[in-house]
Amino acid sequence: MIHPVHIDIFGRSVVLVKGETKDSFFRKIKGKIEIPEKHIEQLKSAFNDLEIKNVGACAVDIGDQVIIFRKEIKIDYLVHELVHAIDAICITLGINDTETRAYMIQYLFNQFSSFVDNNTKRRG
């Protein structure tokens, strides 16, 4: 599953991808999001870290932000990774305003909500 959301005003995107293995992840994104060659190894390394550490999700900065979910998508992990993604965008663009960060997180969460509702397991 792959769900990209573009933030027009900032010229950046956040892409939510669910891929159980590194190979399935790259099959899912092929032709759907453009990844510069220099970032392919970075994504492979991030996925390896997920597998080694047995972690469920991570955010990777490749100019745009890619949030990788290895297994199920959990709301609390999504919010956690959205904060990382928005922080990276704000740092890159020199945005220090917490209200802007909050609105960006709210916007992205709302954009992902139907996707998440169909693919989410709640913790607890």
Secondary structure, DSSP 4 states (H G I P E B T S, - for coil): -EEEEEEGGGTEEEEEEE-SSHHHHHHHHTTTS---HHHHHHHHHHHHHHHHHT-SEEEEESSSEEEEESS-B-HHHHHHHHHHHHHHHHHHHT---HHHHHHHHHHHHHHHHHHHHHHB----
